Amino acid sequence: MPKREDIRNIAIIAHVDHGKTTLVDSLLKQSGIFRQNQQVNDRVMDSGDIERERGITILSKNTSVRYKDTKINIIDTPGHADFGGEVERVLKMVNGVVLLVDAFEGPMPQTKFVLKKSFELDLDVVVCINKIDRPEARPNEVVDEILELFIELGANERILESPFVFTSAKAGIAKLNLDDKAQDMSALFDTILKYIPAPEADENAPFALLVSTIDYNDYVGRIGVGRVESGVYREGDNVVLGNYQRGEDFRKIKISNIYEFEGLKRVPVSEARAGSIVAVSGIEGINIGDTLSSAENPRNLEFVKISEPTIAMNFSVNDSPFAGRDGKFLTSRQIRSRLFRELQTDVSLRVEDTDTTDSFKVSGRGELHLSVLIENMRREGYEFQISKPQVLFKEENGKILEPMEIVTIDVSNDYVGSVIEKLGRRKGELVSLQEPNGGYSRLIFKMPARGLIGYRAEFLTDTKGEGILNTIFDSYEAYKGDIPKRVDASIISFDTGTASAYGLNNAQDRGELFIEPGEEVYEGQVVGSSPKGVEIEVSVTKTKKQSNVRASGSDEALRLSPIKQMSLEDALEFIEDDELIEVTPKLFRIRKKILSSQTRYKSKKYDR
C-alpha cells in the first residue's frame, strides 16, 4: 500500500494536567505559524470558556504544524476520564500517538485507559516524559513505570521499543537524553517523523471518509471532521452518506466546502487526498460515525465502539415558586430539544424520555461529564431542575451488577489512615499502597462508583486540600452491599420571603449556611447543612420586632459566620434522593422535591 510521506497524523494523549495543551502551544509557536509580534494566549487550543476557567480540555481539537516539508496533523485530546469518549473516537483518525507522562506523577489511571485504546487500534507510540524541570521530577523511574505499564497491557515488541523523549513543554525544549542540551522542540519533531508511520494512501481506490468529530458553526451549520481513508475527493464529485451501525440506505448528498487544517485555521481546498484530515460542511444531519463515500462505490466504514455511560440523572422542568425569573428557555420542549442536540456532538451521552413529559433521563461517564453539560445549558439561558446522580446497574443471570472504579489517591503520609478508613466504609478495597515518595504515598482502591458520590468534598477536607484523587471506570461486578448515607443533613427554610440577618443569626447555630441576608428563599429550599444528621426546619426570614425598648449588649450588630459558596459539583455531591437542584442562568438552589413541610412529613410517615 502506498504511503503519503508528506503527512503525519498524531494524537497527544495523557492523564489530566500532564501538559498536553501546553505542549501543543510549544509545537505551534516553534513551527512558525504565529507572527513574530503576535500576542498568543497560553493554552491556545482550550477555546471554550469552561475549558479556560477550569484549566482542562473537554473537547478534542485539530491543528497542524509544518516541519521539514512534512505536515503534522495534531489532535489535542481531553485528559479527564469523564471525557474518554472524545479520545476513543479521535484515535480512528491517527496513525500514532504521543503519550505524555508527568516526570513526577508517572503513569496515572487515564494514562492506562488511553494507552489501552491505542493498543487496540495498533497505533505506534512516542513516549514523552514532560515537566522534567520540576524540582521533584524523577524521569528515570517514570521510564521504568511506563515500560511496566506496556508489559501489563500486553504490548508487542514494536511498542516495547518505542522511543522516549524528555521535554519541558513550558520551557519549549525536548531532548533524547537527560544530559543533552536543548534549545527547542526539534528532538520531538524529528522523533515523530522517524517513528510515527505515514498514513497509507491508496489514491486510486474509491473515495471514503469516516467522520470522527462534529463541530458547529453559526454560518455553515454542522461540520464533520475525519480522515480520508482512501481515494481522492474533488470539488463537485458525487458522494453518498451511510452509517455502519445504523445500517441505513445510502443517501446522496452534496458537500458545500471541504477544508484542511493549517495551524489554528481551516483553509478551503478543492480536493482532499487519502491520508489527509479534513473538515466538510453543508451536509444536513451529518453525525459521528457516518461514512462519506463515492456514489459509484458506496461503502460503510466501521466506527469504534464507545464505552457505555455509568451515571445518570433526571433533567426536569423547573416548578419552584421562583421559576421563570431568570431563564429564557423554560419549557420541556426547549429542554428536550437542547438535550437531544447535545447527542449530535457527544457520543458518550444518552438521553431518554421518561414516564412524564416534563422529565428526561440523561446518562454520562461521570459527574464532571454531566456537570459541564449543565453549566453550558445554564450559560445559554436554560432553566431546569436536576436530580441526585445515580449509578447505572446491570442485571446478568439474575444478579445485580454495579460499575466499579479504580481510584488513585496521592496524599501526604499524615492523612493515609483517614483516607483508608473513609473509603473502607464506602466499600473501597485497597489494591496497593506504594512507598512514600517526597512525603506522599500513592493509594490505589477498587470501589463501587456510587461510593464516590459525595466523597470528593469530604476528601479535600480530610487532606487539608493537599490530596489528589483520580478515578477511572474498571468493570461491572456483583453488588457490594449498602453504603452508609451522608452524616450531614439539610437545614430547610420553613417559609417564603427575604432572608434577614436576624433570622440567619438564629439559624447559623444549627450548622453551616448557604445563603446571605437579602436573598429570597421559599418554603422547602435547603439553606444550609447540619452536622447532627437530622433535618431541621428554620425561619430565616424572621425579623426582630421593632420597639422602643433597648437592652445593652443584645442589640449590638449581629455577627454572621461566612457562608459556604456551593458550586454545581458541591451541590451534586450534597443532595439526597428527595432533593433537587434548581439551575438558572444566575444561580443554583437546592430544594426538597416536596416543598410543603406538612406534605413532606405526611409522605415520610406513609413511607414508614
Rosetta blueprint (number, residue, H / E / L):
1 M L
2 P L
3 K E
4 R L
5 E L
6 D L
7 I E
8 R E
9 N E
10 I E
11 A E
12 I E
13 I E
14 A E
15 H L
16 V L
17 D L
18 H L
19 G L
20 K H
21 T H
22 T H
23 L H
24 V H
25 D H
26 S H
27 L H
28 L H
29 K H
30 Q H
31 S L
32 G L
33 I L
34 F L
35 R L
36 Q L
37 N L
38 Q L
39 Q L
40 V L
41 N L
42 D L
43 R L
44 V L
45 M L
46 D L
47 S L
48 G L
49 D H
50 I H
51 E H
52 R H
53 E H
54 R H
55 G L
56 I L
57 T L
58 I L
59 L L
60 S L
61 K E
62 N E
63 T E
64 S E
65 V E
66 R E
67 Y E
68 K L
69 D L
70 T E
71 K E
72 I E
73 N E
74 I E
75 I E
76 D E
77 T L
78 P L
79 G L
80 H L
81 A H
82 D H
83 F H
84 G H
85 G H
86 E H
87 V H
88 E H
89 R H
90 V H
91 L H
92 K H
93 M H
94 V L
95 N L
96 G E
97 V E
98 V E
99 L E
100 L E
101 V E
102 D E
103 A L
104 F L
105 E L
106 G L
107 P L
108 M L
109 P H
110 Q H
111 T H
112 K H
113 F H
114 V H
115 L H
116 K H
117 K H
118 S H
119 F H
120 E H
121 L L
122 D L
123 L L
124 D E
125 V E
126 V E
127 V E
128 C E
129 I E
130 N E
131 K L
132 I L
133 D L
134 R L
135 P L
136 E L
137 A L
138 R L
139 P H
140 N H
141 E H
142 V H
143 V H
144 D H
145 E H
146 I H
147 L H
148 E H
149 L H
150 F H
151 I H
152 E H
153 L L
154 G L
155 A L
156 N L
157 E H
158 R H
159 I H
160 L H
161 E L
162 S L
163 P L
164 F E
165 V E
166 F E
167 T E
168 S E
169 A L
170 K L
171 A L
172 G L
173 I E
174 A E
175 K E
176 L L
177 N L
178 L L
179 D L
180 D L
181 K L
182 A L
183 Q L
184 D L
185 M L
186 S H
187 A H
188 L H
189 F H
190 D H
191 T H
192 I H
193 L H
194 K H
195 Y H
196 I L
197 P L
198 A L
199 P L
200 E E
201 A L
202 D L
203 E L
204 N L
205 A L
206 P L
207 F L
208 A E
209 L E
210 L E
211 V E
212 S E
213 T E
214 I E
215 D E
216 Y E
217 N E
218 D L
219 Y L
220 V L
221 G E
222 R E
223 I E
224 G E
225 V E
226 G E
227 R E
228 V E
229 E E
230 S E
231 G L
232 V E
233 Y E
234 R E
235 E L
236 G L
237 D L
238 N L
239 V E
240 V E
241 L E
242 G E
243 N E
244 Y L
245 Q L
246 R L
247 G L
248 E L
249 D L
250 F L
251 R E
252 K E
253 I E
254 K L
255 I L
256 S L
257 N E
258 I E
259 Y E
260 E E
261 F E
262 E E
263 G E
264 L L
265 K E
266 R E
267 V E
268 P E
269 V L
270 S L
271 E E
272 A E
273 R E
274 A L
275 G L
276 S L
277 I E
278 V E
279 A E
280 V E
281 S E
282 G L
283 I L
284 E L
285 G L
286 I L
287 N L
288 I L
289 G L
290 D E
291 T E
292 L E
293 S E
294 S E
295 A L
296 E L
297 N L
298 P L
299 R L
300 N L
301 L L
302 E L
303 F L
304 V L
305 K L
306 I L
307 S L
308 E L
309 P L
310 T L
311 I E
312 A E
313 M E
314 N E
315 F E
316 S E
317 V L
318 N L
319 D L
320 S L
321 P L
322 F L
323 A L
324 G L
325 R L
326 D L
327 G L
328 K L
329 F E
330 L L
331 T L
332 S H
333 R H
334 Q H
335 I H
336 R H
337 S H
338 R H
339 L H
340 F H
341 R H
342 E H
343 L L
344 Q L
345 T L
346 D L
347 V L
348 S L
349 L L
350 R E
351 V E
352 E E
353 D E
354 T L
355 D L
356 T L
357 T L
358 D L
359 S E
360 F E
361 K E
362 V E
363 S E
364 G E
365 R L
366 G L
367 E H
368 L H
369 H H
370 L H
371 S H
372 V H
373 L H
374 I H
375 E H
376 N H
377 M H
378 R H
379 R H
380 E L
381 G L
382 Y E
383 E L
384 F E
385 Q E
386 I E
387 S E
388 K L
389 P L
390 Q E
391 V E
392 L L
393 F L
394 K E
395 E E
396 E E
397 N L
398 G L
399 K E
400 I E
401 L E
402 E E
403 P E
404 M E
405 E E
406 I E
407 V E
408 T E
409 I E
410 D E
411 V E
412 S E
413 N H
414 D H
415 Y H
416 V H
417 G H
418 S H
419 V H
420 I H
421 E H
422 K H
423 L H
424 G H
425 R H
426 R L
427 K L
428 G L
429 E E
430 L E
431 V E
432 S E
433 L E
434 Q E
435 E E
436 P E
437 N E
438 G L
439 G L
440 Y E
441 S E
442 R E
443 L E
444 I E
445 F E
446 K E
447 M E
448 P E
449 A H
450 R H
451 G H
452 L H
453 I L
454 G L
455 Y L
456 R H
457 A H
458 E H
459 F H
460 L H
461 T H
462 D H
463 T L
464 K L
465 G L
466 E L
467 G L
468 I E
469 L E
470 N E
471 T E
472 I E
473 F E
474 D E
475 S E
476 Y E
477 E E
478 A E
479 Y L
480 K L
481 G L
482 D L
483 I L
484 P L
485 K L
486 R L
487 V L
488 D L
489 A E
490 S E
491 I E
492 I E
493 S E
494 F L
495 D L
496 T L
497 G E
498 T E
499 A L
500 S L
501 A H
502 Y H
503 G H
504 L H
505 N H
506 N H
507 A H
508 Q H
509 D H
510 R H
511 G L
512 E E
513 L E
514 F L
515 I L
516 E L
517 P L
518 G L
519 E L
520 E E
521 V E
522 Y L
523 E L
524 G L
525 Q E
526 V E
527 V E
528 G E
529 S E
530 S E
531 P L
532 K L
533 G L
534 V L
535 E L
536 I E
537 E E
538 V E
539 S L
540 V L
541 T L
542 K L
543 T L
544 K L
545 K L
546 Q L
547 S L
548 N L
549 V L
550 R L
551 A L
552 S L
553 G L
554 S L
555 D L
556 E L
557 A L
558 L L
559 R L
560 L L
561 S L
562 P L
563 I L
564 K L
565 Q L
566 M L
567 S L
568 L H
569 E H
570 D H
571 A H
572 L H
573 E H
574 F H
575 I L
576 E L
577 D L
578 D L
579 E E
580 L E
581 I E
582 E E
583 V E
584 T L
585 P L
586 K L
587 L L
588 F E
589 R E
590 I E
591 R E
592 K E
593 K L
594 I L
595 L L
596 S L
597 S H
598 Q H
599 T H
600 R H
601 Y H
602 K H
603 S H
604 K H
605 K H
606 Y H
607 D H
608 R L
